[in-house]
Amino acid sequence: MNVMDWNKSLVKKTADNEQTPLHYAARLARWYNIASQLLDEDNSVAYVIDNDKNTTLHLAAMTGKNCIFEEVKLHTPDCWKIVNGKRQNILHIALEHDRKYTAKYIIENNRGINTLITEKDVDGNAPFHLMAASNCLVDGIIHHDMVAKNALNNKNLTPLDMVPNYGRDVEDALINAGATWSWRKEMSRSQDERKITITKKDRKAAEKEILVEKKERRARKKERLA
């Protein structure tokens, strides 16, 4: 059944959050099959933004619905370059929400990927920053010619600075690709390493003192028994 045969005015009908049925198709798994019908009726619905200035594609990037990307690409291919209220494009959003396969899909199916991959959001983060921060390893981004591997965001952090403590795989991959820490992070790491070294030295000294004290106690005990 084609829902447009029932009520065509629903195509751009918005809820309180200003989301259209196409937005909901991107959010809810069982709704994706009506996306094609909605776009066939009026493809301009793909450009409608909600209260957070998200289009349907922004929500599809958030939820990992690649099937929605396929439909929108067929009807409105230039919709891919729109940014939301945080000035984030679809690649920013996919990486921030750890949607690895959606990020790969965007890279492989977008002629304007050079623009998407270098664009910065309101915090000065390029998609590469968010890939590092979310521990979402995507080879197509790490090795892309247009990626500035040591770009600074508004907090003067490089992508490598933003890798979480548990992200050793991403950290190693970034370092192997030529990424570096910012000078502040490098200084902080050096201080931490010195603290660890000092702690080890202190522990060894304490252990030595305990051994000496034990020997002295044994010696005193022997003298009392003699």
Secondary structure, DSSP 8 states (H G I E B T S, - for coil): --GGGT-GGGGG---TT---HHHHHHH-GGGGGGHHHHHHH-GGGGG---TT---HHHHHHHHT-HHHHHHHHHH-GGGGG---TTS--HHHHHHHTT-HHHHHHHHHT-TTHHHHHH---TTS--HHHHHHHTT---HHHHT-TT--TT---TTS--TGGG--TT-HHHHHHHHHTT----HHHHHHHHHHHHHHHHHHHHHHHHHHHHHHHHHHHHHHHHHHH-
